[in-house]
Amino acid sequence: MQTLQEDSPWLRAYPRRRHRKSTTLRYPTLRAEDCGLATRGVVSLEEVEDDFTTICSKFTTFRSYFVHSGTGQTFVNSLLADLRRAFPASTLSEPECVDVLCLGLGNPATNRASLRQLALLDLLIERDTRLARSRTRLYDPVFRCTSRQFIRGLGMQVISKNQEACYPLSPDRYHFIMLPHCAPGLLNNLLLTNWSKRLLDRMVLFSNGWREMRVEFNATGESEDVIAQVFSCINILESILVVGDGNQVWKKRRTSKCLEEHDFEGMRIQWFRSEGLAEMPQQIWDQPPLTFAAEVSQTVDSLTHSKTVRIPDSVDHSRFSADLIDFQTVPCFIDSEDESP
């Protein structure tokens, strides 16, 4: 992997799983010559966008794959079956009782994987009456104007501020969370922000397998203190995580994978066992999860790390790990300083 030649604020940004295998370093604002980096293998986030008409055409094509192809239909149906298992049976008779939150999608106007993932999400919402486009929110700091316009055109909402996944969820609603190939810090921030039995019991995830996330993150060479911090919530909840079967249809195939399979490789429908949540000691919910991480390493509380952000009104100054592009780098979107579409 290409390394930094001197200390600088560069970040690793890998919005898609296959990009993580690349040696390319990406940074949204600074030029390579400004930071003493070798120019080879460095690219800009200033990618050429498809226009609105082209996005619509590609979206229709990608969506058609999941509607008409045998493999695509099987994949969608297996995910829908997992959703029926994950949420309580009583919700089947409650239309639009589930809120949808999608974080880290990438830019659908420049990234075909992002557009395919958006097409699948749109189809799941259409096929499951508990979901609704009007109650679907998405955010990624790399959304540009055209992408935001397209997403809103689908009837979905675009979150306007980069809160690094620290989005409080309603305790009176159920929640379907899609995190396509996102780093564990993003998931951990969301869990930490909604750290209660009731909320976690109402949450269903569509994200990478937790074991795979840990293996990939360990390979980055981060210190044990940082790993304990990033996985503070994940480590506590992993034993009660239920993993659906929705991706097994592609996992069992022995033929070479098509692009659609790569776009969802390793992603699973996952939820928490209600009995497991109920059996957890009350002290787990009464104090921030990072208190437990501190028992492993006494130095966590004094860490200063480029992926860490303090939330001013959080309990006991709990730390939240920023996922790749933080608020200080991009407060709203990479092409906008304000909340305008």
Secondary structure in CASP SS format (residue, H / E / C, confidence):
PFRMAT SS
TARGET T0000
AUTHOR 0000-0000-0000
METHOD secondary structure of the structure
MODEL  1
M C 1.00
Q C 1.00
T C 1.00
L C 1.00
Q C 1.00
E C 1.00
D C 1.00
S C 1.00
P C 1.00
W C 1.00
L C 1.00
R C 1.00
A C 1.00
Y C 1.00
P C 1.00
R C 1.00
R H 1.00
R H 1.00
H H 1.00
R H 1.00
K C 1.00
S C 1.00
T C 1.00
T C 1.00
L E 1.00
R E 1.00
Y C 1.00
P C 1.00
T C 1.00
L C 1.00
R C 1.00
A H 1.00
E H 1.00
D H 1.00
C C 1.00
G C 1.00
L C 1.00
A C 1.00
T C 1.00
R C 1.00
G C 1.00
V E 1.00
V E 1.00
S C 1.00
L C 1.00
E C 1.00
E C 1.00
V C 1.00
E C 1.00
D C 1.00
D C 1.00
F H 1.00
T H 1.00
T H 1.00
I H 1.00
C H 1.00
S H 1.00
K H 1.00
F H 1.00
T H 1.00
T H 1.00
F H 1.00
R H 1.00
S H 1.00
Y H 1.00
F H 1.00
V H 1.00
H H 1.00
S C 1.00
G H 1.00
T H 1.00
G H 1.00
Q H 1.00
T H 1.00
F H 1.00
V H 1.00
N H 1.00
S H 1.00
L H 1.00
L H 1.00
A H 1.00
D H 1.00
L H 1.00
R H 1.00
R H 1.00
A H 1.00
F C 1.00
P C 1.00
A H 1.00
S H 1.00
T H 1.00
L H 1.00
S H 1.00
E C 1.00
P C 1.00
E C 1.00
C C 1.00
V E 1.00
D E 1.00
V E 1.00
L E 1.00
C E 1.00
L E 1.00
G C 1.00
L C 1.00
G C 1.00
N C 1.00
P C 1.00
A C 1.00
T C 1.00
N C 1.00
R H 1.00
A H 1.00
S H 1.00
L H 1.00
R H 1.00
Q H 1.00
L H 1.00
A H 1.00
L H 1.00
L H 1.00
D H 1.00
L H 1.00
L H 1.00
I H 1.00
E H 1.00
R H 1.00
D C 1.00
T C 1.00
R C 1.00
L C 1.00
A C 1.00
R H 1.00
S H 1.00
R H 1.00
T E 1.00
R E 1.00
L E 1.00
Y E 1.00
D C 1.00
P C 1.00
V C 1.00
F C 1.00
R C 1.00
C H 1.00
T H 1.00
S H 1.00
R H 1.00
Q H 1.00
F H 1.00
I H 1.00
R H 1.00
G H 1.00
L C 1.00
G C 1.00
M C 1.00
Q E 1.00
V E 1.00
I C 1.00
S C 1.00
K C 1.00
N C 1.00
Q C 1.00
E C 1.00
A C 1.00
C C 1.00
Y C 1.00
P C 1.00
L C 1.00
S C 1.00
P C 1.00
D C 1.00
R C 1.00
Y E 1.00
H E 1.00
F E 1.00
I E 1.00
M E 1.00
L E 1.00
P C 1.00
H C 1.00
C C 1.00
A C 1.00
P H 1.00
G H 1.00
L H 1.00
L H 1.00
N H 1.00
N H 1.00
L H 1.00
L H 1.00
L H 1.00
T H 1.00
N C 1.00
W C 1.00
S C 1.00
K H 1.00
R H 1.00
L H 1.00
L H 1.00
D H 1.00
R C 1.00
M E 1.00
V E 1.00
L E 1.00
F E 1.00
S E 1.00
N E 1.00
G C 1.00
W H 1.00
R H 1.00
E H 1.00
M H 1.00
R H 1.00
V H 1.00
E H 1.00
F H 1.00
N H 1.00
A C 1.00
T C 1.00
G C 1.00
E C 1.00
S C 1.00
E H 1.00
D H 1.00
V H 1.00
I H 1.00
A H 1.00
Q H 1.00
V H 1.00
F C 1.00
S H 1.00
C H 1.00
I H 1.00
N H 1.00
I H 1.00
L H 1.00
E H 1.00
S H 1.00
I H 1.00
L E 1.00
V E 1.00
V E 1.00
G C 1.00
D C 1.00
G C 1.00
N C 1.00
Q H 1.00
V H 1.00
W H 1.00
K H 1.00
K C 1.00
R C 1.00
R C 1.00
T C 1.00
S C 1.00
K C 1.00
C C 1.00
L H 1.00
E H 1.00
E H 1.00
H H 1.00
D H 1.00
F C 1.00
E C 1.00
G C 1.00
M E 1.00
R E 1.00
I E 1.00
Q E 1.00
W E 1.00
F E 1.00
R C 1.00
S H 1.00
E H 1.00
G H 1.00
L H 1.00
A H 1.00
E H 1.00
M C 1.00
P C 1.00
Q H 1.00
Q H 1.00
I H 1.00
W H 1.00
D H 1.00
Q C 1.00
P C 1.00
P C 1.00
L H 1.00
T H 1.00
F H 1.00
A H 1.00
A H 1.00
E H 1.00
V H 1.00
S C 1.00
Q C 1.00
T C 1.00
V H 1.00
D H 1.00
S H 1.00
L C 1.00
T C 1.00
H C 1.00
S C 1.00
K C 1.00
T E 1.00
V E 1.00
R E 1.00
I C 1.00
P C 1.00
D C 1.00
S C 1.00
V H 1.00
D H 1.00
H H 1.00
S C 1.00
R E 1.00
F E 1.00
S E 1.00
A C 1.00
D C 1.00
L C 1.00
I C 1.00
D C 1.00
F C 1.00
Q C 1.00
T C 1.00
V C 1.00
P C 1.00
C C 1.00
F E 1.00
I C 1.00
D C 1.00
S E 1.00
E C 1.00
D C 1.00
E C 1.00
S C 1.00
P C 1.00
END
